[in-house]
Amino acid sequence: NAGVMQNPRHLVRRRGQEARLRCSPMKGHSHVYWYRQLPEEGLKFMVYLQKENIIDESGMPKERFSAEFPKEGPSILRIQQVVRGDSAAYFCASSSKELSNQPQHFGDGTRLSIL
Amino acid sequence: DAKTTQPNSMESNEEEPVHLPCNHSTISGTDYIHWYRQLPSQGPEYVIHGLTSNVNNRMASLAIAEDRKSSTLILHRATLRDAAVYYCILISNFGNEKLTFGTGTRLTIIP
């Protein structure tokens, strides 16, 4: 089942380090979304990307967070100088745009823990 | 995006039908009604979506009120694997389709 693949599944970082989260969309999907889920809370939209373009980053914190989706390779969510409050589950989803209102297919997330 | 309201939690007995309600009184004419669910320790999973007519697929049925101000997700025969948080989400046909998750309904299945 070539679904959305996220790695690593679990990531532990110390305060001040960098975290890099990877997402490979489903085959044929060129639209990627990142969401964050804080403990005991719902998912919050962060950023929407198409190949090589950021379409909507209205949910991204203004500092330390960045995302890319290069022409080749997975989408990367990068968090610089991590702090305890960055501890969360980060989910990636992909969709196809051939038809409107296509469902988003989610990966199983990366659980980031900050020591 | 228009807001949805769902009960915080529901319980159902195994092998019985489950009706999960969702109110969306400010829905616009171009909003689709989507349902996702999130099983423990997993990412959300698409369940079903519709615009005006009732919809059926292998997972569930979606009943949409005539005025579209409410909808009901129907699981015809609940199993223990259906225990999850169910989210009702409105998506504009003209938006960029980012999903706005509310608090959802936590469904507990009683064996």
Boltz contact constraints between the chains, C-beta under 6 A:
constraints:
  - contact:
      token1: [A, 42]
      token2: [B, 101]
      max_distance: 6.0
  - contact:
      token1: [A, 42]
      token2: [B, 103]
      max_distance: 6.0
  - contact:
      token1: [A, 43]
      token2: [B, 101]
      max_distance: 6.0
  - contact:
      token1: [A, 45]
      token2: [B, 98]
      max_distance: 6.0
  - contact:
      token1: [A, 48]
      token2: [B, 96]
      max_distance: 6.0
  - contact:
      token1: [A, 48]
      token2: [B, 98]
      max_distance: 6.0
  - contact:
      token1: [A, 55]
      token2: [B, 96]
      max_distance: 6.0
  - contact:
      token1: [A, 56]
      token2: [B, 96]
      max_distance: 6.0
  - contact:
      token1: [A, 91]
      token2: [B, 43]
      max_distance: 6.0
  - contact:
      token1: [A, 100]
      token2: [B, 93]
      max_distance: 6.0
  - contact:
      token1: [A, 101]
      token2: [B, 32]
      max_distance: 6.0
  - contact:
      token1: [A, 103]
      token2: [B, 46]
      max_distance: 6.0
  - contact:
      token1: [A, 106]
      token2: [B, 43]
      max_distance: 6.0
  - contact:
      token1: [A, 106]
      token2: [B, 44]
      max_distance: 6.0
  - contact:
      token1: [A, 107]
      token2: [B, 43]
      max_distance: 6.0
  - contact:
      token1: [A, 108]
      token2: [B, 42]
      max_distance: 6.0
  - contact:
      token1: [A, 108]
      token2: [B, 43]
      max_distance: 6.0
  - contact:
      token1: [A, 109]
      token2: [B, 43]
      max_distance: 6.0
